[in-house]
Amino acid sequence: MKFRNFRMVDYVVYGRGCFDQLEEILQPHRKDGTPMVFLLDHFFENKPLSTRIPLKSSDKLIFVDVSHEPKTTYVDLIATGLKNEFGQVSGIIGIGGGSAMDLAKAVSMMMTNPGSSADYQGWDLVKNPGVYKAGIPTLSGTGAEVSRTTVLTGPAKKLGMNSDFTPFNQILLDPELIAGAPVNQRFYTGMDCYIHCIESLQGTYLNEFSKSYGEKALAICQQVFLHKDHWDEGSDESLMMASYAGGMSIAYSQVGVAHAVSYGLGYLLGTKHGIGNCIVFDKLEAYYPEAVNEFRKMVEKNKIEIPQGITRGLNDEQFDTMINVSLGMKPLWENALGKDWEKKVTREKLRRLYEQL
């Protein structure tokens, strides 16, 4: 039996206020004459965090538009622009939610690999290491800070650049940065972590490595979203570590049905990942009955409204597009339902599920 040699993030710093160490961390990786490029979620434009970034004279700050999930065209636009302006860069620093961090990972790799990022959507297609990259989450739940994928919507599919060259060289986990996040967004992103854990822990790929991280992350999500009376600083700290552990839990296993179906929504409708997972998971009693019941209790307790009827009015071609994208996520379906998953998930069954959303 051949075991997977799992690549992890090289360095991790954790602690309230550790963002102030960013320049100290980056300094050894600065190369003469080449800038550090900071990709900052556009949510922070004209806000205090944008003034705290340790910009040197040659550095570049780009406010990245994450209104929609990252597209391969956007990755290529940023990478080509940097190559034209600077030739090469010292590093790419992604600051924001999962989309901003995924953009940073993808742009880093496209600084050293030819063609379009769409050429690398899949497993182990990237040939060259990217430039130095660091991830700094300002939302907790996606696990993008530790994953070996960067989820992108391309011209033909929504699929990650999954490779050993994808993980960050450095991540900086500062719970202070989560303060002030919109309540709904915080919930949707936290539920991404919760759903990661459910799909990992109930999947056929489950092993003790994944289980140990998944159980801890799940317990934290339950404590924060179900058992606490109010949000406080400790909630931010807990959820940041749940995101890290949840990301680690799927690194040596996989996610499942909710993610496979939500990728179709993201590709066709541009539905953001966290909210898409919530919309789908709410209809998955047939696959995760106990967890869906618990999820609904969390929704009620936190006074969150899950959008309904988002596929109403779509035509056959549009449903087929979503179904094709979903069925292309073969490892996710196999983890959820086993090696004979194709006998259990028909196009008709998926169509009925999409019609409920």
N, C-alpha and C positions, 0 to 999 in steps of 0.2 A: 504494500500500500504506500502511495506517495503522499506525503503531508505537505501542505502549503507553507511556504516560508514567508511569514507575514511581516510586511514592512510597517513600522510604526512612526509616529512623529518623533523627530530627533530630540527636541528639547521642549519642556513645559515649565512655565512659571505660573504660579497661582497665588492669589491673595488680593484682598481689598486694597486698592491703591497701587498695584504693581504696574499699571499703565505708565506711571512716571519713570519706570526703568527702561522704557522702550529704546531710547537713544543709546543707552549703555549696552543693550543687547544687540542693537543693529551695528554699532560702530566697527566691530571686527570684520563685518561682512561688506563694508563699504569699499569700493574699488575706486582708485583715483580717476576722477573725470567722468565717472558714470553715476547717475542718480539712483536714489531709492524712490520708488514710485508707490504712492499711497492711494489705494482705491477705497474711498470712504462712501458708505451708504448715503445717498442724497438726502435722507431724513435729517442728517446732521449739518446740512448747509446752514450757515448763519447761526449755529448753535455752539455752545462752549467747547464741545469736544473737538471741533475743527481747529480751534486755536491752540489746542494742547499737543498737536502732532509735531514732533521734533524735526521740522523741515530745515535742511541745509540749503545753501544758495542754489545748488544745482538740482535739488529734489523737485519732484512734481506731485501735486495733489490733484486727483481726479475724483469729482463727485459722481459716483456711478448710479445710473437710473435702475433701480430694482423694483419699479412698479410692476414689472412682469418678471418671470423667471428668466435666467440668463439664456440668451440665444447665441448660437455659434457665430452668427453675423456680428453680434456685439463684441464677442471675444476677439474676433478677427480684426474688427475696426480698432479696438484699443491696442492690440499687439502690433498691428501694422503702423499705426500712428506713432507708437513708441520707437519702433525700428527706424522709421523715417526721420524722427526728431533727434534721436540719440544714438542710433546704431545698436547699442546694447545698454543694459541697465544693471545695477548692482543687485536689485531685488524688487519683489512685488509684495506689498503689505496690504492684506485685505481686512478692513475694519467694518463690521456691520453684522447683519444676520447671515443665514446660510447662503443667500444669493450673492452677497458681496464676497464672502469667503470662497465660494465656488468660482466666481469670476477671477479672483486672485490666483487660484490654483491653475485655472485654464490659461490665463494670460502668461503666467510664468512658463508653462510648458510650450506655449506657442512662440515664445521668444527664441527657442532653440530647436524647434521642429518645423519642417517645411509644410506648405500647403495650408489648408483650412482646418480649424478645430473639428469640423464635421467629419474629417477623415479619420479622427481618432475616437469617435463615439463607439464604444464597445469595450471588450476586455483585452488588456495587454497589447494595445496597438501602438502606444507611444514608445518611440525608440530612444530618445535622448532625454537626459535629466533636464528639468527646467532650470531657470535661474533661482537663486535663493528666494524663499517665500515664507511669509509669516502670516498667521491668522489670529485675529482678535475679535471674538464674538461680542456683540452688544445685545443679543437675544440668546436664550438658551433653549435647546431642544433638538435642533436639526442633527447634531453630531457631525456637522460639516468640518468642524475643527480637527477631527481625528480620522475622518474616513479617507479611503483610497479612491474615492470617486469625486467627480465634479459634474453635477447633473446639468445637462444642456439640452435646449430644444434646437434641433437642427432642421434642415429643409425636408428631411424624410422621416425623422423619428425624434423622440425625446429619450435620450439615453446618455449615461455618464461616460466621461473619459476615465475608465477604471484601469489603473496601472500602479506599479510600485513607485513610479515617479511622481504620483499625484499628491501623497501626503505632505503636509507642511514640514519645513525644517524646524520651525519654532511656532508654538502657540502661547498666547498670553491670556490667562483667564482672570479677569478682574471683575468681581461681582458689582462693583460700583457702576460699571458701564451699563448695567441693565436698568438702573433706576430711571423711572420716567417713561419706560416703554408702554405703548398703548395697551390697555387691558386685553382687548380682543386678540391683538397680535401676540401678546405674551402667552395667552391661553392656546392659540392655534399652534404656536411653535412648541410649547410644552407638550401638547398632545402628540406632536410628531414623535417626540421622545417616548411617550407612553405607548404609542402604536408600534414603534420600533421594537420595544421590549416584548409586547404581546406576540408579535409576529416571529420574533427570534425564539422566544421561550416555547412557543407552540409549533415550531417548525421542525421538519424532518432533518434539517442540518444541525440541530442542536447538539452541543458538546459542552463539557464542563467549563471550558474557557469562556464561551459565550454566556453560558448559564450564570456564572458567578457575577459577571458585569450586569447582565440583564435583570437578575433578581434584585440587585441593589438599586439600579436605576428605577425599576418599577416601584419598589417600595418608597423611594423618594417622591416620585410623581403622585402616588396615592396619598402620601402625607401632605404634600403641598396643596393638591387640588381637591382633596376629599375631606381631610381631617383637620386642617388648620382653619381657624375662625377668620383670620385676616392675613393680608400680605404684609410681610415685613422684610427687613434686611436679610434675615436668616433664610427666607424663602428664595431670594435671589441666589444666595450662596449654595443652597441645597440644589436648586434647579440647574445651576451651572455644572455641578458635579454629576447630576443625573444625565445631562446632555453628553458629557464626556463618557460616562460609563455606558450609556445607551448606544453611542457611536461605536464604542469598543465591542459591545455585545454583537453587533451585526457585522463587524469586521471579519470575524472568523465563522460567520454563519450567513444569514440573509434575512431580508424582510419578506413580506408575503402579499396576500390578496389586496389589502388596502392600497399599498404602494403600486402594485401592478395596475390596478384600475385607475388610480389617480393620475398616473403618468399619461393616460389617454385624455383625461380632462385638461391637464396642463398643456399638452401638445395642441389640442384643438381650440380650447377656450381660453388658454392663458391663465387658468386657475392656479393661484400660488400653492406651493407644495403643502404647507401646514394646513391651510383651510381645505384644500382638496382632500387630504387624508381624512379630515374630520367629516366632510360631506359623505365620503365613501364608507368610512368605518361605521357610521350611524346606521347603515343598511346591511351590515354583515353579520346579522344574528345567526345565519346558517353556518358560518365559519368560526366565529368567536363569540358564542352566546353569552357567557358570563362576563367577558370583558366589555362587550357592547353595552350590557346592562350597567356596568360600573361607569363606563364612559358617559352614558346619559345622566347618571347621578352627578358626575363632575360638571357637565354642561349646565344642569339645573342649579347646582350649588353656586357656580361662578357667574350665573345670570348671563350666559352666552347664547347667542342665537346662531344656529347652524343654518346656512342658506338652503333653501329647498327649491326644487323645480328648475335647476339650472340647465337641464338638458331638454326641457320642454320646447317643442317646436323645431328640433333638429331634424334634418332629412336623413334618408337611408345612407347616403354617401358619407355624411358626417359621423353617423353612428359607426359605419364600417371603418372609418379612419381611426376612431378611438379604439375600436376592437383590435385593429391591426397593431396599433402601438402597444396595447396591453399584452396581447399574445406574444409580442416580441420579447417580453421580459421573462424569458424561460427560466433562469435560475430562481426568480421570485416565486413562480408558480410551482416549481419543483420543490422548493423549500416548504411551501404551504401545503401541498397536496401529494407529494411523492413523485417518483419517477414516471408513474403512469398518469400524470396530471392531465395530459391531453385527452384522455378518455372521460375526465370528470368536468372539464371546462369546455363547453361548446360555444360556438359563436352565438347561437340562439340564447343560451344561458347568460352570456355576457351582455347581449342586447337588452334582455329583460332587466338586468341589474342597472345598466346605464340609464334605462328609462325611468328608474325609481329616483334618480339623483336630482 
